[in-house]
Each structure stands twice: as C-alpha cells, then as structure tokens.
Amino acid sequence: MTSNSTKVTLLDLACQHQPLETEIMDAITRVVRSGKFIMGPEVQTFEEAIARYCGVPYAIGVSSGTDALLAALMALNLKPGEGVITSTFSFFATAGVIARLGARPIFVDIDPQTFNLAPEAIRHTWDTLRPEERSQVRAIMPVHLFGQCAEMAPMLDFAVQHGLAVIEDAAQSLGAEYPWAGESGGRNAGVMGQMGCFSFFPSKNLGGFGDGGMVTTSDAALAERLRVLRVHGAKPRYYHHAIGGNFRLDTLQAAVLLVKLPHLDRWHQERRENAARYNALFAATSLEEFITLPVSIYEDRRLRFPHIYNQYVIRAQQRDALIEYLTIRGIGTAVYYPVPLHQQACFTYLGYQKGSLPESERAAQEVVALPIYPGLTPAQQKYVVDSIEQFYRGA
Ligand SMILES: Cc1ncc(COP(=O)(O)O)c(C=O)c1O
C-alpha cells in the first residue's frame, strides 16, 4: 500500500546528521585520540555554550535529563516525606525522581489547550492540602511540554508567596521562550526558576548520540553543589561531604552536541514551518469536528521561539483506530502519554482516584504526535494530512 516515497517515519535523524557527518566524526576522533572520555574539555566548552544559549550564568552537564532532575532535587536537599507539585501529564522521569528520593509527587491537572501545568490547578490542589501537608511542600516542578513553556508568571508568584522552589523540567524545550514582562525577547525555558533541567535524548530538538542532560541555574552556590553531586558528592576527589551519584556528561556526547548546537535555531525554525504547514493543510480539510490542532499560545508576543515543536500533538477522535490506519499507510505516530502519572501502577500508593485529574485523563485518550522533524517534506506532510482526512471521511 505504501512506497518508500510515501513512508513517513515519526523521526528521521539520518537526514539531520548526514550533512554534519564529517564534522561530527572529526569531533569524535579528537576525543578518541585525546583519551579524555570523562570530563574532557568538550564538557566545559559545551556547558559554556548552553549557558550562553539560554542566557544563564551556570550550566552543569549531566548524564541524562532524568539525572538533571534528580540532581536538581538533590541540590535542593529534598528530604523523604516532603512534597513536590508537578504535572501528571509528563514523561515518567518528572515524577520518578521525586519518588526515588522518598518525597511525594503532588500531581496537578493540565491546561487542556497547552497540556502544560495549569496555574489555577496548582491553587486548587494547594487548597485541598491539609496544613501539615502544605508545610512539607518544597517545590513546584512545571514541565514545558512538547516545546512550549508552561505559564510561568503566575506560578513563580505562587512559589514566592509560599516559599517554594521552582525547578523547570525543560527536557523538551531547550530554546523555547516565554514572554517576560519588560523584556522584549522573553526568557528562555529553564532559566526562570531556581534550576532548569534539559535532556539531550536523541529525539529532542538538540539530541546527542545517546543520553545526556544539563542543569542550568543563576545561583552560584547551587551550581557548585550540582558540580559536586555529579561526582558522587566528592570534593576534592575521594572526600565526600554529600552523597551524590555518577551524573557526568560523557565527553563524546558533549563533542557531538557542540557540533550540532549552532544548527539548533535553524532546526527549531524548520519545525515551526512544518507546524504552520500542517495547520494550513488541516485548515483546508474542515476536520475540526474530529481533531484539535496544537496551539502556540505566546505566538503574538514578539518572541522568536514561542514554541519549538519538539512534538506536534493533535487530539483525535477514535485515536487508536486512526493510529492503526496511519501505521498501515506507513506513517509513524506516537502517544505522549497514554497514562497520566497519577494513574501509573507504581503510584497507586498515592491514592489518586479515577477522574481526579480529568483533563489529563482525557488528554491521555486523545493525543497523538505526528511527524514534525526538520527535513520532513511538504509532500510527506500532505500525505499525512490526506491520510487523516481519508480516515475520517472515508474518501
Ligand atoms: C518531560 C521530560 N522529562 C524528563 C525527561 C528525561 O530525560 P532523559 O530521557 O534524557 O533521561 C524527558 C525525556 O525523555 C522528558 O521528555
């Protein structure tokens, strides 16, 4: 039914890497020849480049986005029994790191338009907590999902009001901007709270050749603590005043990411153009009774990258049947995420009931991510949209 010309994978990294192959191989060869696989000079160079890119004084390279979140919570000295408010509609790591430290994830529902933590839902959840539970809450962890920042201003106000830290899970949003009062260019994801956490998992807009992550902060003391925590809490080596982990970013990953970083804005731009093309193609189909398109809510605020479309996620009626239909037609899709975190089996002990966070539960039934990567062709996009139209209209 499909031919190679009409096959559309969810992500094609080969077309991104092919033009950079010589440069990347040279960078890898340099590391191989240097033998400095652990904390080689590329790690610091990459940290400085990310700090500049985000507009923040400190960036600390770590082993993954998950470890970025874990190290950030450890740097806060989050203790067993304490609480962290976070989104229930995210990748597992967001909540997993909280629970791994013996702390309690306090799940909050999402804004149905953006899939991001809803500030009014934070207030609502806060009001349901008993005074002794409130006093245990240490932080809010918003997730900038799919490449668009959560609504940070009210959240930061709330955090200040209640003495909470804010740790941004910016794993999917390196380079996304948030409109900031008094600043024409806005602020970058990951630099608005005390710490920002990034992932360089291969499918991110800036992806490595394996796992990698970064924590950003404006706080010199936190930066120093993170640097110590990523080497088992040792300073100097073999002298441990804190218990950390092996959270280092590999030199090889830093070397590859340094080659890719200068191209990131162009890739963001291509993803944005692809999103605009999907929007136009879908507008011409009149499928609005069946599907809902993603919304970039900061678009008219003079930002360069109000949404970087790490994922282009639609809501679709008969979602699972649609996915099956698209699969047969050679179109790759993914569901981020089929089960909200409060309904994961491992969090049963937290006692959330079905229906307790309804927007997230509904989103889990309806969302599907379409191919959006840089390099996707207009013909491929048209094939995706035509296929979706045929599914609903039976044309
Ligand atoms: C929202 C979110 N948080 C955390 C992570 C964890 O990052 P990593 O896979 O690099 O550990 C990811 C990425 O997979 C993510 O999408």
The ligand as a Gaussian input file, in Angstrom:
#p B3LYP/6-31G(d) Opt

LIG

0 1
 C        9.418000      15.953000      30.039000
 C       10.619000      15.066000      30.200000
 N       11.223000      14.996000      31.393000
 C       12.318000      14.253000      31.584000
 C       12.864000      13.505000      30.571000
 C       14.030000      12.626000      30.853000
 O       15.122000      12.835000      30.008000
 P       16.108000      11.645000      29.641000
 O       15.408000      10.718000      28.725000
 O       17.257000      12.356000      28.991000
 O       16.519000      10.997000      30.923000
 C       12.292000      13.563000      29.288000
 C       12.843000      12.883000      28.120000
 O       12.816000      11.807000      27.769000
 C       11.122000      14.346000      29.109000
 O       10.516000      14.399000      27.918000

